[in-house]
Amino acid sequence: MSLLERAKAARAAITDAEDAAIQAAARSDPDARPVDELLKRKRGRPKLGSAKQPVLLRLDRDVVETFKAGGDGWQTRMNSALRKAANLD
């Protein structure tokens, strides 16, 4: 008998009262989460308070290289510099 067949047989052997007791115990467990919640896949970045707008922008190579030379976060730094230049900060 395969594992799947044994699992199905074990499930079929559980009475309604036993199933209700198992369900109640699972609901009362603070660490338990519903299966549908476990199966949800969270993708992408968390939503921002104010969403950024993607744009196609042509910049001088040396400007981009200067910001990239500062390491990770260069786009955020560039955005901050543009906000400052536009008097938005």
Distance bins in CASP14 RR format, pairs under 12 A and 6 or more apart:
PFRMAT RR
TARGET T0000
AUTHOR 0000-0000-0000
RMODE 2
METHOD distances of the structure
MODEL  1
1 7 0 0 0 0 0 1 0 0 0 0 0
1 8 0 0 0 0 1 0 0 0 0 0 0
1 9 1 0 0 1 0 0 0 0 0 0 0
1 10 0 0 0 0 0 1 0 0 0 0 0
2 8 0 0 0 0 1 0 0 0 0 0 0
2 9 0 0 0 0 0 1 0 0 0 0 0
3 9 0 0 0 0 0 1 0 0 0 0 0
3 10 0 0 0 0 0 1 0 0 0 0 0
4 10 0 0 0 0 0 1 0 0 0 0 0
4 11 0 0 0 0 0 1 0 0 0 0 0
5 11 0 0 0 0 0 1 0 0 0 0 0
5 12 0 0 0 0 0 1 0 0 0 0 0
6 12 0 0 0 0 0 1 0 0 0 0 0
6 13 0 0 0 0 0 1 0 0 0 0 0
7 13 0 0 0 0 0 1 0 0 0 0 0
7 14 0 0 0 0 0 1 0 0 0 0 0
8 14 0 0 0 0 0 1 0 0 0 0 0
10 18 0 0 0 0 0 1 0 0 0 0 0
10 19 0 0 0 0 0 1 0 0 0 0 0
11 18 0 0 0 0 0 1 0 0 0 0 0
11 19 0 0 0 0 1 0 0 0 0 0 0
11 22 0 0 0 0 0 1 0 0 0 0 0
12 18 0 0 0 0 0 1 0 0 0 0 0
12 19 0 0 0 0 0 1 0 0 0 0 0
13 19 0 0 0 0 0 1 0 0 0 0 0
14 20 0 0 0 0 1 0 0 0 0 0 0
14 21 0 0 0 0 1 0 0 0 0 0 0
14 22 1 0 0 1 0 0 0 0 0 0 0
14 23 0 0 0 0 0 1 0 0 0 0 0
15 21 0 0 0 0 1 0 0 0 0 0 0
15 22 0 0 0 0 0 1 0 0 0 0 0
16 22 0 0 0 0 0 1 0 0 0 0 0
16 23 0 0 0 0 0 1 0 0 0 0 0
17 23 0 0 0 0 0 1 0 0 0 0 0
17 24 0 0 0 0 0 1 0 0 0 0 0
18 24 0 0 0 0 0 1 0 0 0 0 0
18 25 0 0 0 0 0 1 0 0 0 0 0
19 25 0 0 0 0 0 1 0 0 0 0 0
19 26 0 0 0 0 0 1 0 0 0 0 0
20 26 0 0 0 0 0 1 0 0 0 0 0
20 27 0 0 0 0 0 1 0 0 0 0 0
21 27 0 0 0 0 0 1 0 0 0 0 0
21 28 0 0 0 0 0 1 0 0 0 0 0
22 28 0 0 0 0 0 1 0 0 0 0 0
22 29 0 0 0 0 0 1 0 0 0 0 0
22 32 0 0 0 0 0 1 0 0 0 0 0
23 29 0 0 0 0 0 1 0 0 0 0 0
23 32 0 0 0 0 0 1 0 0 0 0 0
23 34 0 0 0 0 0 1 0 0 0 0 0
23 35 0 0 0 0 0 1 0 0 0 0 0
24 32 0 0 0 0 0 1 0 0 0 0 0
25 31 0 0 0 0 0 1 0 0 0 0 0
25 32 0 0 0 0 1 0 0 0 0 0 0
26 32 1 0 1 0 0 0 0 0 0 0 0
26 33 0 0 0 0 1 0 0 0 0 0 0
26 34 0 0 0 0 1 0 0 0 0 0 0
26 35 0 0 0 0 1 0 0 0 0 0 0
27 33 0 0 0 0 0 1 0 0 0 0 0
27 34 0 0 0 0 1 0 0 0 0 0 0
32 38 0 0 0 0 1 0 0 0 0 0 0
33 39 0 0 0 0 0 1 0 0 0 0 0
33 40 0 0 0 0 0 1 0 0 0 0 0
34 40 0 0 0 0 1 0 0 0 0 0 0
45 51 0 0 0 0 0 1 0 0 0 0 0
45 52 0 0 0 0 0 1 0 0 0 0 0
48 76 0 0 0 0 0 1 0 0 0 0 0
50 79 0 0 0 0 0 1 0 0 0 0 0
50 83 0 0 0 0 0 1 0 0 0 0 0
50 88 0 0 0 0 0 1 0 0 0 0 0
52 75 0 0 0 0 1 0 0 0 0 0 0
52 76 0 0 0 0 1 0 0 0 0 0 0
52 78 0 0 0 0 0 1 0 0 0 0 0
52 79 1 0 0 1 0 0 0 0 0 0 0
52 82 0 0 0 0 0 1 0 0 0 0 0
52 83 0 0 0 0 0 1 0 0 0 0 0
53 79 0 0 0 0 0 1 0 0 0 0 0
54 75 0 0 0 0 0 1 0 0 0 0 0
55 75 0 0 0 0 0 1 0 0 0 0 0
55 78 0 0 0 0 0 1 0 0 0 0 0
55 79 0 0 0 0 0 1 0 0 0 0 0
55 82 0 0 0 0 0 1 0 0 0 0 0
57 63 0 0 0 0 0 1 0 0 0 0 0
57 64 0 0 0 0 1 0 0 0 0 0 0
57 75 0 0 0 0 0 1 0 0 0 0 0
57 78 0 0 0 0 1 0 0 0 0 0 0
57 79 0 0 0 0 0 1 0 0 0 0 0
57 82 0 0 0 0 1 0 0 0 0 0 0
58 64 0 0 0 0 1 0 0 0 0 0 0
59 65 0 0 0 0 1 0 0 0 0 0 0
59 66 0 0 0 0 0 1 0 0 0 0 0
59 67 0 0 0 0 1 0 0 0 0 0 0
59 68 0 0 0 0 0 1 0 0 0 0 0
59 74 0 0 0 0 0 1 0 0 0 0 0
59 75 0 0 0 0 0 1 0 0 0 0 0
59 78 0 0 0 0 1 0 0 0 0 0 0
59 81 0 0 0 0 0 1 0 0 0 0 0
59 82 0 0 0 0 0 1 0 0 0 0 0
60 66 0 0 0 0 1 0 0 0 0 0 0
60 67 0 0 0 0 0 1 0 0 0 0 0
61 67 0 0 0 0 0 1 0 0 0 0 0
61 68 0 0 0 0 0 1 0 0 0 0 0
62 68 0 0 0 0 0 1 0 0 0 0 0
62 69 0 0 0 0 0 1 0 0 0 0 0
63 69 0 0 0 0 0 1 0 0 0 0 0
63 74 0 0 0 0 0 1 0 0 0 0 0
63 77 0 0 0 0 0 1 0 0 0 0 0
63 78 0 0 0 0 1 0 0 0 0 0 0
63 81 0 0 0 0 1 0 0 0 0 0 0
63 82 0 0 0 0 0 1 0 0 0 0 0
64 70 0 0 0 0 0 1 0 0 0 0 0
64 74 0 0 0 0 1 0 0 0 0 0 0
64 75 0 0 0 0 1 0 0 0 0 0 0
64 77 0 0 0 0 0 1 0 0 0 0 0
64 78 0 0 0 0 1 0 0 0 0 0 0
65 71 0 0 0 0 0 1 0 0 0 0 0
65 74 0 0 0 0 1 0 0 0 0 0 0
65 78 0 0 0 0 0 1 0 0 0 0 0
66 74 0 0 0 0 1 0 0 0 0 0 0
66 77 0 0 0 0 1 0 0 0 0 0 0
66 78 0 0 0 0 1 0 0 0 0 0 0
66 81 0 0 0 0 0 1 0 0 0 0 0
67 73 0 0 0 0 1 0 0 0 0 0 0
67 74 1 0 1 0 0 0 0 0 0 0 0
67 75 1 0 0 1 0 0 0 0 0 0 0
67 76 0 0 0 0 1 0 0 0 0 0 0
67 77 1 0 1 0 0 0 0 0 0 0 0
67 78 1 0 1 0 0 0 0 0 0 0 0
67 79 0 0 0 0 1 0 0 0 0 0 0
67 80 0 0 0 0 0 1 0 0 0 0 0
67 81 1 0 0 1 0 0 0 0 0 0 0
67 82 0 0 0 0 0 1 0 0 0 0 0
68 74 1 0 1 0 0 0 0 0 0 0 0
68 75 0 0 0 0 1 0 0 0 0 0 0
68 77 0 0 0 0 1 0 0 0 0 0 0
68 78 0 0 0 0 1 0 0 0 0 0 0
69 77 0 0 0 0 0 1 0 0 0 0 0
69 78 0 0 0 0 0 1 0 0 0 0 0
70 76 0 0 0 0 0 1 0 0 0 0 0
70 77 1 0 0 1 0 0 0 0 0 0 0
70 78 0 0 0 0 0 1 0 0 0 0 0
71 77 0 0 0 0 1 0 0 0 0 0 0
71 78 0 0 0 0 0 1 0 0 0 0 0
73 79 0 0 0 0 1 0 0 0 0 0 0
73 80 0 0 0 0 1 0 0 0 0 0 0
74 80 0 0 0 0 0 1 0 0 0 0 0
74 81 0 0 0 0 0 1 0 0 0 0 0
75 81 0 0 0 0 0 1 0 0 0 0 0
75 82 0 0 0 0 0 1 0 0 0 0 0
76 82 0 0 0 0 0 1 0 0 0 0 0
76 83 0 0 0 0 0 1 0 0 0 0 0
77 83 0 0 0 0 0 1 0 0 0 0 0
77 84 0 0 0 0 0 1 0 0 0 0 0
78 84 0 0 0 0 0 1 0 0 0 0 0
78 85 0 0 0 0 0 1 0 0 0 0 0
79 85 0 0 0 0 0 1 0 0 0 0 0
79 86 0 0 0 0 0 1 0 0 0 0 0
79 88 0 0 0 0 0 1 0 0 0 0 0
79 89 0 0 0 0 0 1 0 0 0 0 0
80 86 0 0 0 0 0 1 0 0 0 0 0
80 88 0 0 0 0 1 0 0 0 0 0 0
80 89 1 0 0 1 0 0 0 0 0 0 0
81 88 0 0 0 0 0 1 0 0 0 0 0
81 89 0 0 0 0 1 0 0 0 0 0 0
82 88 0 0 0 0 1 0 0 0 0 0 0
82 89 0 0 0 0 0 1 0 0 0 0 0
83 89 1 0 1 0 0 0 0 0 0 0 0
END
